[in-house]
Every structure is written in structure tokens, then in C-alpha cells.
């Protein structure tokens, strides 16, 4: 295995170990960043970029984005988060107000999108009529 492949595997391992009990550990992140900074400049920049990208990707996998046409109450948002948390680990929840939805909602977790909007329902009816 080449030096670059070994380094990449080490960085992947460091990124995984940056999470303790499904939470990002600031202490571990600081420690790993200090470790990666000690490399020669070119390798350090590359390593730090890869490490941060892996951390961001892991956080994004567990970030729930709720897109709705109007503001939700805390009770409604907690209900949605609780429901999704039954099948998926959620580290963070964000509400996005999108008045173009007109009605319904769109949920995004990592790369997955769940949509139940008026536009989506109209499109389904249109497809049934066409077929």
C-alpha cells in the first residue's frame, strides 16, 4: 500500500473516531487537527481538506432539513423530528421556509428526499391521467 493510501485510510479512521456516542467530539477534532497539521505543508493541506470533508459528510447524513411553505411551531417540529428519529439518527434539524411549495412538505436527510407537496401530488395525478 502506498504512503498516500495509508494516509487516506488513517484520515478516514480519524474522522470516524471524531464521533463519540453519535456526537462530534470537539476535543477529538482539535487533537486530530493538530496531528494532521504536523505533516509537511502540502500533505497537511490535503489531509485537513479530506478530514473536514469526511466530517461534514457524516454530519450531513444525520441532518434533517424540513422544507415547508409556512413556519412550524416547536411542537410540530419536535413531532416531525421524533418521528424521523425512530428510523434515523438525527444530529440537527433545520427548517427552511419555501413559499413556492404552496402546501405539504419536503424532508431531506443526507442524500434522501421525502416529498409530499401539492405540486408532487398534482404531478402524480397528471401521470395517472396520461397513462
Secondary structure, DSSP 4 states (H G I P E B T S, - for coil): --HHHHHHHHHHHHHHHTEETTEE-HHHHHHHHHHHHTS-HHHHHHHHHHHHHHHHHHHHHTEEEEEESSPPPHHHHHHHHHHHHTTS--SEEEEEE-GGG-SEEEEEETTEEEEEEHHHHHHHHHHHHH-
